[in-house]
């Protein structure tokens, strides 16, 4: 399907070294931008729709990210992980369950999993 649709960037495929969050698929600028945003913020989307989480905070954050033009996103994307970690620490102190990145920039877990400290 990807081959028939012309979505594979073969040059990128040859150079790809990261199969965790990198991809050789090319869905066009608009979709690629959304996928980039989703990769950096996916636990925020889970929190937006979770009963156990302060969803209003995450709804605001996801809307702000979705509304960012490409140039603003390029400036912002590397700041997402530190923001997520800082917000997680605050929510943990307040006793609010939520999902956040814990061990790296692509694995999200619930705040009460493991050590429960969000660190």
C-alpha positions as CSV (number, residue, x, y, z in Angstrom):
1,X,0.0,0.0,0.0
2,X,2.8,2.4,0.9
3,X,4.7,1.4,-2.2
4,X,1.7,1.7,-4.5
5,X,0.8,5.1,-2.9
6,X,4.3,6.5,-3.5
7,X,4.8,7.2,0.2
8,X,8.2,5.6,0.6
9,X,11.3,7.9,0.5
10,X,13.9,5.4,-0.6
11,X,16.8,7.8,-0.1
12,X,15.7,8.3,3.5
13,X,15.2,4.5,3.9
14,X,18.9,3.8,2.9
15,X,20.1,6.4,5.5
16,X,17.7,5.4,8.3
17,X,19.4,4.4,11.5
18,X,16.6,4.8,14.0
19,X,13.6,2.5,13.8
20,X,11.9,3.6,17.0
21,X,10.4,6.9,16.0
22,X,12.0,7.6,12.6
23,X,10.4,6.5,9.3
24,X,11.0,6.5,5.6
25,X,7.4,7.2,4.9
26,X,6.5,10.5,3.3
27,X,2.8,11.5,3.5
28,X,3.3,15.0,2.3
29,X,4.1,18.2,4.2
30,X,0.8,18.6,6.1
31,X,0.6,15.0,7.4
32,X,4.3,14.8,8.0
33,X,4.0,17.9,10.2
34,X,1.1,16.3,12.2
35,X,3.0,13.1,12.6
36,X,6.1,15.0,13.9
37,X,3.9,16.8,16.4
38,X,2.1,13.6,17.5
39,X,5.5,11.8,18.0
40,X,6.5,14.5,20.5
41,X,3.2,14.9,22.3
42,X,1.3,11.6,22.1
43,X,0.8,11.1,25.9
44,X,-0.8,14.6,25.9
45,X,-3.5,13.2,23.6
46,X,-4.0,10.2,25.9
47,X,-4.4,12.6,28.8
48,X,-6.9,14.8,26.9
49,X,-9.3,11.8,26.7
50,X,-8.5,10.1,30.0
51,X,-10.8,10.1,32.9
52,X,-8.0,10.1,35.4
53,X,-6.1,13.1,34.2
54,X,-6.4,16.9,34.2
55,X,-7.5,16.8,30.6
56,X,-8.1,20.5,30.3
57,X,-4.4,21.3,30.6
58,X,-3.6,18.8,27.9
59,X,-6.5,19.9,25.6
60,X,-5.0,23.4,25.7
61,X,-1.5,22.1,25.0
62,X,-2.5,19.8,22.1
63,X,-4.5,22.6,20.5
64,X,-1.6,25.0,20.8
65,X,0.8,22.4,19.2
66,X,-1.7,21.6,16.4
67,X,-2.1,25.3,15.6
68,X,1.7,25.9,15.3
69,X,2.9,26.6,11.8
70,X,6.0,24.5,10.7
71,X,8.5,27.2,11.5
72,X,7.2,27.6,15.1
73,X,7.1,23.9,15.5
74,X,10.8,23.6,14.5
75,X,11.6,26.1,17.3
76,X,9.4,24.3,19.8
77,X,9.7,20.6,19.3
78,X,12.9,20.1,21.3
79,X,11.3,21.9,24.2
80,X,8.4,19.4,24.5
81,X,10.2,16.8,26.6
82,X,11.4,19.2,29.3
83,X,7.9,20.7,29.4
84,X,6.3,17.3,29.7
85,X,8.7,16.3,32.5
86,X,8.2,19.6,34.5
87,X,4.4,19.3,34.1
88,X,4.5,15.7,35.2
89,X,6.4,16.5,38.4
90,X,3.8,19.2,39.2
91,X,0.9,16.9,38.6
92,X,2.5,14.1,40.6
93,X,2.8,16.5,43.6
94,X,-0.8,17.4,43.2
95,X,-1.8,13.7,43.1
96,X,-3.1,13.8,39.5
97,X,-2.7,10.6,37.5
98,X,-1.5,11.2,34.0
99,X,0.6,9.7,31.2
100,X,4.0,11.3,30.5
101,X,7.4,10.4,29.0
102,X,9.4,8.7,31.6
103,X,12.5,6.9,30.5
104,X,13.2,8.4,27.1
105,X,11.5,10.6,24.5
106,X,9.3,8.0,23.0
107,X,8.0,5.8,25.9
108,X,5.1,7.1,28.0
109,X,3.8,5.5,31.1
110,X,1.2,6.4,33.7
111,X,2.4,8.4,36.6
112,X,1.6,5.7,39.2
113,X,3.5,3.0,37.3
114,X,6.9,1.9,38.7
115,X,8.4,4.3,41.2
116,X,5.4,6.7,40.9
117,X,7.6,9.7,41.0
118,X,7.5,10.5,37.3
119,X,11.3,10.7,37.3
